[in-house]
Amino acid sequence: MVLAVGRLEGVLVDFLNEKGVQVGEKIPLGGLIKKLESSGNLTDTVSYHLHFLLSQRNYFIHRITRLMHGYEIENSEMESFRNRVQSLREETELFASMFMKTQTTKNTEQGAPADR
């Protein structure tokens, strides 16, 4: 899940750069979403989903250690947690692919290699 979010961030940086929007090298996912919104490159639906991904990512990254401190995990709870992380990873990869397709389509239409 963490690697999928990192990939999404990289894809969003490339997407914004291609649109002529300057982004810093260390801008976090929330900042990238704000740049996409302010540059007019997001529909309301995609914006909603990206904000949902951000909130779920923040939950897992920032709260999991504290939530698990001194907590004995039963197998059913761990399975539920794994399923939730798996769902988030899959949705994150879907959005990364979506933004990559947008870049690939544009590069192909201009006659440039589509694998940039």
C-alpha positions as CSV (number, residue, x, y, z in Angstrom):
1,M,0.0,0.0,0.0
2,V,2.8,2.4,0.9
3,L,4.6,1.6,-2.4
4,A,1.4,2.1,-4.3
5,V,0.9,5.6,-2.8
6,G,4.5,6.4,-3.6
7,R,3.9,5.4,-7.2
8,L,0.7,7.5,-7.3
9,E,2.6,10.5,-6.0
10,G,5.3,10.1,-8.7
11,V,2.6,9.7,-11.5
12,L,0.9,12.8,-10.2
13,V,4.1,14.8,-10.3
14,D,4.8,13.7,-13.9
15,F,1.2,14.5,-14.8
16,L,1.4,18.0,-13.3
17,N,4.8,18.7,-14.9
18,E,3.4,17.6,-18.3
19,K,0.5,20.1,-17.8
20,G,3.1,22.9,-17.1
21,V,2.4,23.0,-13.3
22,Q,5.6,23.3,-11.2
23,V,5.7,21.1,-8.2
24,G,8.4,20.7,-5.6
25,E,10.4,17.5,-5.3
26,K,9.1,16.7,-1.8
27,I,5.4,17.8,-2.1
28,P,3.2,15.3,-0.3
29,L,0.1,13.6,-1.7
30,G,-2.3,16.3,-0.2
31,G,-0.3,19.0,-1.8
32,L,-0.4,17.3,-5.2
33,I,-4.1,16.9,-4.9
34,K,-4.4,20.7,-4.2
35,K,-2.2,21.5,-7.2
36,L,-4.4,19.3,-9.4
37,E,-7.6,21.0,-8.1
38,S,-6.2,24.5,-8.4
39,S,-5.0,23.9,-12.0
40,G,-8.4,22.6,-13.1
41,N,-7.1,19.1,-13.9
42,L,-9.6,17.2,-11.7
43,T,-13.3,16.4,-11.9
44,D,-15.2,16.6,-8.7
45,T,-15.5,12.8,-8.6
46,V,-11.8,12.1,-9.0
47,S,-11.1,14.8,-6.5
48,Y,-13.4,13.1,-4.0
49,H,-11.7,9.8,-4.5
50,L,-8.2,11.2,-4.2
51,H,-9.2,12.9,-0.9
52,F,-10.6,9.6,0.3
53,L,-7.3,7.8,-0.6
54,L,-5.4,10.5,1.2
55,S,-7.4,10.2,4.4
56,Q,-7.1,6.4,4.3
57,R,-3.3,6.7,3.6
58,N,-3.0,9.1,6.5
59,Y,-4.9,6.8,8.8
60,F,-2.6,3.8,8.0
61,I,0.6,5.8,8.1
62,H,0.1,8.0,11.0
63,R,-2.2,6.1,13.4
64,I,-1.4,2.4,13.0
65,T,1.5,2.4,15.4
66,R,-0.4,4.1,18.1
67,L,-3.5,2.0,17.5
68,M,-1.5,-1.2,17.8
69,H,0.6,-0.3,20.9
70,G,-0.2,-2.9,23.6
71,Y,-3.1,-4.3,21.6
72,E,-3.4,-8.1,21.1
73,I,-4.6,-8.8,17.7
74,E,-6.9,-11.7,17.0
75,N,-6.7,-13.4,13.6
76,S,-10.1,-12.1,12.4
77,E,-9.1,-8.5,13.2
78,M,-5.8,-8.9,11.4
79,E,-7.6,-10.4,8.3
80,S,-10.0,-7.4,8.3
81,F,-7.1,-5.0,8.5
82,R,-5.2,-6.8,5.7
83,N,-8.3,-6.6,3.5
84,R,-8.7,-2.9,4.1
85,V,-5.1,-2.3,3.2
86,Q,-5.4,-4.4,0.1
87,S,-8.5,-2.5,-1.0
88,L,-6.7,0.8,-0.5
89,R,-3.6,-0.4,-2.5
90,E,-5.8,-1.6,-5.4
91,E,-7.7,1.7,-5.6
92,T,-4.5,3.7,-5.4
93,E,-3.1,1.6,-8.3
94,L,-6.2,2.2,-10.3
95,F,-5.8,6.0,-10.0
96,A,-2.1,5.8,-10.8
97,S,-3.0,3.9,-13.9
98,M,-5.7,6.4,-14.8
99,F,-3.3,9.3,-14.7
100,M,-0.6,7.3,-16.6
101,K,-3.1,6.6,-19.4
102,T,-3.9,10.3,-19.7
103,Q,-0.1,10.9,-20.2
104,T,0.3,8.0,-22.6
105,T,-2.7,9.0,-24.7
106,K,-1.3,12.6,-25.0
107,N,2.2,11.4,-25.9
108,T,0.8,9.0,-28.5
109,E,-1.4,11.6,-30.1
110,Q,1.6,13.9,-30.5
111,G,3.6,11.2,-32.1
112,A,6.0,10.9,-29.2
113,P,6.9,7.5,-27.6
114,A,4.0,6.5,-25.4
115,D,6.3,4.9,-22.8
116,R,7.7,8.1,-21.3
